[in-house]
């Protein structure tokens, strides 16, 4: 069967159990969220250096020394993850999605650097909850 041109392939795949998945998002306010698994794989850094490739539209996150002022500290977000307040970085490079974007395939290279392709994201903005109405 050949699909017509108006179909789009969903490339994110199925959801994995929380213990198995790696989860990274970029919010419109420039906050990058890393779940506990990615944070552990990165070596539990206190700070990171941020890089951007205009050519490949990719963010690189490298574990770094928190003493340097150009490095971004990681702040714990509950028990499940960590946040990087990357507003200045995102503003400089024009990385302001209209909605929260989840990276489909966050990748760690051989040097331990997290690579996030801006062309491989899906919308992960939470849906508003419907208010329940009481039945008469």
Beta strands, then each sheet from edge to edge (+ up, - down):
strand 1: 24-26
strand 2: 31-35
strand 3: 47-53
strand 4: 58-64
strand 5: 72-77
strand 6: 81-85
strand 7: 101-103
strand 8: 107-108
strand 9: 114-117
strand 10: 121-123
sheet 1: 8+ 9- 4+ 3- 5+ 6- 2+ 1- 7+ 10-
end
